[in-house]
């Protein structure tokens, strides 16, 4: 996990730098870290961006206490799992990492609402689409059993065209990260979720 150290130190240095007390934590991999408009997109939620580059779900569990220590959020939004599969982990292994994350959440933030954004259908990882679907299925089933304050947001289907293939315009040129249009879609889906579940608009 040593290769994440610089990014984690930057997140630690962020503590106390925002002009408000963060209420919504956005945690996870580069899809969170690279969200340039996040602070404006979710301004009423008083967000903090705690994404770090290349993060796996396993790394998010490993660094959980260290990164989360200063915060007392009202809501946590999470995205990771993509890179675990890209590194050769199986759907079952990623599901186990997610269950470990739930243990961390229950210990550190009992009862705090948690939203998991499903693993996206990246163009560059379309060869492993069946693994992505299966991982999303396992995590969704775990969330359904975990309690009413745990939520699963299906972004996967919203990023497919009428033929069931990824919409190219939603991705950056590398086919892995999101484009501006991709983030606009994520923003729309999450705001709908927030309004429906938490009456935040």
N, C-alpha and C positions, 0 to 999 in steps of 0.2 A: 504493500500500500504506500510505499515511500514516494512513488511518483506523483501522488496527489498532494504531497505536503505543502507545496507553494500555494496552491489554490485554497487549501484548508486554512492556511495562515492568513490569507487575504479575507476569508470569511470571518475569521476570529477578529481581525482588525476592524471589521465593519460595525462591531458592537458599539452602540451609543452614537453612531455617526448620523443616523437619520433624524430629521426634525420632529419625529413623533415616535411613540412607542408602537412597535410593529404588532399588528393583530393577526395578520395572515402570513404564514410562512410558505414560500414556494421553495421546495427542496427537491434535489435530484440532479440529473445529468445536464449535458450541454443544451438540451432543448429548453431547459429552464435558464441556465446561465446566459445564453445568447439572446434572451428575450429583451431586446433593447427598450421596447415600449411598456414593459411590465408595470413599472411604477405609475405611469400615467393611465394605463389600461384599467388598473384595479385600485385607483386612488382612494375611493371610498372605503376600501378594505384595509387601508394602512399596511401595504405589503412590504415584505423584505425578500430579496432574491438571494437564496442560499444554494443556488446550483453551482456545481463545479465540473470542470471539463473532463469528459471521458468517464464520468462516474458510472460505476456499475451499481446494481441494487446491493450487491455484497459490500461495496465500499460505503454506500449510504448507511448501512447498518454499522459498519466498522467505526465510522466517524460520528455516529449519531450523537452520543453524549457530548462529545467535544464541541460540535457545531451548535447544538441546540441549547447548551447549558445556560446562556444568558436570557432565553426567551420564555415568555408565558403567553402563547398564542391563543386566539379564539378559534382558529381554523388552520389546518395544514393541507396544502396542495402538493402532490408528489408525482414526479415522473422519473422512472428509471426502469431498467430491465432489458432495454434495447441492446446496450453494450455487453451485458452478460451473455446474451444469445450470440452476439457477434464474436465474442471470445471463445465460443464453442460450448458454453454451458447448455444443459438440456432444460426443457420446460419445467421438469420436475425439480431441478436444482434451483431455478429462479423462483419457483413457488416456495421452496424451503426458505430462501433468503427473504421473501416477502413475509412469511410467517414469523421470521426472526425480527423483522421490522415492526410487526404488530406487537410483539413482546416489548420492544423498546417504547413504542407509543403508549401501551397500556401502563407501563411502569412510570414513564416520565410525564405523560399528558393524559391521564385517565379521563375519559369522557369528552375529550376535545374532538370536535368534528374533523374527519380526515377524508380527503378526496384523492383517489388514485386515478390518474389519467392513463387510459389503456395504452399499451405499446403501439406505436404508429406503424403503418405499412410502408416503410421506407423503400424508395426505388432501388437503392443500392443493396438492400437486404431482402429483396423480393424472392430470392431463391430459398429463403427460409420462412416463407409466409405461413406454412403449416405449423411450424414451431411457434411463430408469433401468435397465431390464432389459439393454439393450444395453451400457451402460457397465459394469455388473456383470459381464457376460459377457467383455468385453474385459480387464478387470482380473483376473478369475479365470484367464483363459487366460495372462496375463502371469505371474501368481504360480506357476502350474503349471510354467512353464519357468524360474523364477528360482532354484530351489534348495529343498532339503528344509526349510530353516529359515524359509521364507516360507509363511504360511497364510492361507486365505480362509475366513471364517465367514459363512455364508449366513443373515443375519437377515431378509432380504426375505420369504422364503416363510413364516417363522414368524410374521410380522405380518399374514398374510392369513387371512380366514375361509374357510369351506367353499365359498363362491361365488367365491373369488379376489379379494375386495375387502379393503381395509385394515380392521383391527379398530379401530373408533372409540375404544374405551376405552384403547387403547395410546397415544393422543395427547392432548396438551394442547388446550385450547379453540381455539388458533390452527390446529390441524390439521397443524402442522409439527414442533413439538418434542414430546418424549416426556412422557407422564404418569407417575405413580408406577408404575402397572401396566406401562407400557412399559419402564421401567428394571428392574423385577423380571424381566421376560422376558429383557432383555439380560443381566442378571446370571446368570440360569439358563443361558442358552446359552453364555456365556463361561466360566462355571465348568465346564460339561461339556467344553468345548474344552480348558481348562487341565488338567483331570484326565486326559483322553484323551491329550493330546500331551506334557504336562510332568509328569504325576503330582502335580499340585498340587490339593488339595481343601480 
